[in-house]
Amino acid sequence: MKKRTNLVIGSILIGWILSLLPLIAKLFIFTGLAVYLFFGYDEWAYNRDHKQSAGGAE
């Protein structure tokens, strides 16, 4: 009887975790995209400021 109760509880927990996977995937995708865009902008701004401080010489 105890094994059956544990099986039901385990099934509910596994179902709950699997229902969160789409949310977790969305979080990883959008977080990764935000980090990628931030680093791209940061590098662009650094290069722009570095060229201006060097007198525009390349």
KEDRENDO-952373 format. One line per 10 residues: number of its first residue (from 1); for each residue z, x, y of N, C-alpha, C, O. Coordinates in nm, 3 decimals. Layout:
<rs>
NUM	Z,X,Y,Z,X,Y,Z,X,Y,Z,X,Y ~ ...
</rs>
This chain:
<rs>
1	0.000,0.082,-0.119,0.000,0.000,0.000,0.000,0.087,0.126,-0.066,0.055,0.224 ~ 0.075,0.197,0.120,0.084,0.286,0.236,-0.052,0.351,0.265,-0.089,0.370,0.381 ~ -0.125,0.387,0.157,-0.256,0.450,0.176,-0.353,0.353,0.244,-0.435,0.394,0.327 ~ -0.344,0.228,0.208,-0.435,0.129,0.267,-0.406,0.112,0.416,-0.499,0.101,0.496 ~ -0.279,0.111,0.454,-0.242,0.100,0.595,-0.291,0.222,0.672,-0.343,0.209,0.783 ~ -0.275,0.340,0.614,-0.322,0.462,0.679,-0.474,0.463,0.693,-0.527,0.513,0.792 ~ -0.544,0.407,0.594,-0.689,0.400,0.599,-0.735,0.309,0.713,-0.832,0.340,0.782 ~ -0.667,0.197,0.732,-0.702,0.105,0.839,-0.675,0.170,0.975,-0.758,0.163,1.065 ~ -0.560,0.233,0.989,-0.527,0.300,1.114,-0.626,0.414,1.141,-0.671,0.431,1.255 ~ -0.659,0.491,1.038,-0.756,0.599,1.053,-0.893,0.549,1.092,-0.960,0.610,1.175
11	-0.935,0.437,1.034,-1.066,0.379,1.067,-1.069,0.333,1.213,-1.169,0.353,1.282 ~ -0.961,0.273,1.258,-0.955,0.228,1.398,-0.960,0.347,1.493,-1.032,0.344,1.593 ~ -0.886,0.452,1.461,-0.885,0.571,1.548,-1.021,0.640,1.550,-1.067,0.682,1.656 ~ -1.085,0.652,1.435,-1.217,0.715,1.429,-1.319,0.632,1.506,-1.402,0.688,1.578 ~ -1.314,0.501,1.493,-1.404,0.414,1.568,-1.383,0.427,1.718,-1.480,0.426,1.794 ~ -1.259,0.439,1.760,-1.227,0.455,1.902,-1.281,0.588,1.954,-1.337,0.594,2.063 ~ -1.263,0.693,1.876,-1.312,0.824,1.918,-1.465,0.824,1.925,-1.523,0.879,2.019 ~ -1.531,0.764,1.826,-1.677,0.760,1.826,-1.731,0.675,1.940,-1.842,0.699,1.988 ~ -1.657,0.576,1.983,-1.703,0.496,2.097,-1.693,0.573,2.228,-1.760,0.538,2.325 ~ -1.611,0.676,2.232,-1.598,0.759,2.352,-1.705,0.866,2.362,-1.724,0.924,2.469
21	-1.776,0.893,2.254,-1.876,1.000,2.256,-1.983,0.982,2.363,-2.018,1.080,2.429 ~ -2.038,0.862,2.384,-2.137,0.849,2.491,-2.078,0.883,2.629,-2.146,0.942,2.712 ~ -1.953,0.846,2.652,-1.887,0.879,2.778,-1.870,1.030,2.793,-1.894,1.086,2.899 ~ -1.829,1.094,2.685,-1.810,1.240,2.688,-1.943,1.310,2.712,-1.951,1.406,2.788 ~ -2.049,1.261,2.645,-2.182,1.320,2.664,-2.227,1.306,2.809,-2.283,1.400,2.866 ~ -2.204,1.189,2.869,-2.241,1.169,3.009,-2.163,1.264,3.100,-2.219,1.321,3.194 ~ -2.035,1.281,3.072,-1.955,1.371,3.154,-2.007,1.514,3.145,-2.017,1.583,3.247 ~ -2.041,1.560,3.024,-2.094,1.696,3.009,-2.228,1.711,3.080,-2.251,1.813,3.146 ~ -2.315,1.613,3.068,-2.447,1.623,3.131,-2.435,1.627,3.283,-2.494,1.714,3.347 ~ -2.359,1.534,3.341,-2.351,1.528,3.486,-2.269,1.644,3.544,-2.298,1.691,3.653
31	-2.167,1.689,3.471,-2.091,1.804,3.517,-2.178,1.929,3.514,-2.177,2.009,3.608 ~ -2.253,1.946,3.407,-2.344,2.061,3.397,-2.450,2.058,3.506,-2.482,2.161,3.564 ~ -2.505,1.941,3.532,-2.605,1.928,3.637,-2.546,1.960,3.774,-2.610,2.027,3.855 ~ -2.425,1.912,3.800,-2.361,1.939,3.929,-2.333,2.089,3.945,-2.354,2.144,4.053 ~ -2.287,2.154,3.840,-2.261,2.298,3.847,-2.391,2.374,3.869,-2.396,2.467,3.949 ~ -2.496,2.336,3.797,-2.626,2.402,3.812,-2.680,2.389,3.954,-2.726,2.486,4.013 ~ -2.673,2.268,4.009,-2.722,2.247,4.145,-2.636,2.321,4.247,-2.689,2.374,4.345 ~ -2.506,2.326,4.226,-2.419,2.398,4.318,-2.451,2.547,4.318,-2.461,2.609,4.424 ~ -2.468,2.606,4.199,-2.498,2.749,4.193,-2.635,2.778,4.253,-2.654,2.882,4.318 ~ -2.731,2.689,4.234,-2.863,2.707,4.296,-2.853,2.704,4.447,-2.913,2.788,4.515
41	-2.779,2.608,4.500,-2.761,2.601,4.645,-2.683,2.722,4.697,-2.717,2.777,4.802 ~ -2.581,2.764,4.625,-2.499,2.876,4.668,-2.582,3.004,4.675,-2.568,3.082,4.769 ~ -2.667,3.025,4.575,-2.753,3.144,4.577,-2.853,3.137,4.692,-2.878,3.237,4.759 ~ -2.911,3.019,4.714,-3.006,3.002,4.824,-2.938,3.028,4.959,-2.994,3.097,5.045 ~ -2.818,2.975,4.979,-2.746,2.994,5.105,-2.707,3.141,5.124,-2.714,3.193,5.235 ~ -2.667,3.207,5.015,-2.631,3.349,5.024,-2.753,3.432,5.063,-2.745,3.518,5.151 ~ -2.867,3.406,4.998,-2.988,3.481,5.031,-3.031,3.455,5.174,-3.075,3.547,5.243 ~ -3.020,3.332,5.220,-3.058,3.297,5.358,-2.967,3.370,5.457,-3.015,3.429,5.554 ~ -2.837,3.367,5.433,-2.744,3.433,5.524,-2.757,3.585,5.518,-2.743,3.652,5.620 ~ -2.783,3.638,5.400,-2.796,3.783,5.385,-2.921,3.834,5.459,-2.917,3.940,5.520
51	-3.029,3.759,5.453,-3.151,3.799,5.524,-3.130,3.792,5.675,-3.181,3.876,5.748 ~ -3.057,3.692,5.723,-3.032,3.679,5.865,-2.943,3.792,5.916,-2.963,3.842,6.026 ~ -2.844,3.831,5.835,-2.754,3.937,5.880,-2.821,4.073,5.876,-2.777,4.166,5.944 ~ -2.928,4.086,5.796,-2.999,4.214,5.788,-3.111,4.221,5.891,-3.193,4.312,5.886 ~ -3.116,4.129,5.983,-3.217,4.131,6.087,-3.349,4.074,6.044,-3.450,4.096,6.109 ~ -3.349,4.001,5.935,-3.472,3.938,5.888,-3.559,4.031,5.807,-3.666,3.990,5.764 ~ -3.517,4.154,5.786,-3.596,4.247,5.707,-3.583,4.214,5.560,-3.475,4.179,5.512 ~ -3.693,4.224,5.489,-3.690,4.194,5.345,-3.694,4.320,5.263,-3.692,4.314,5.140
</rs>
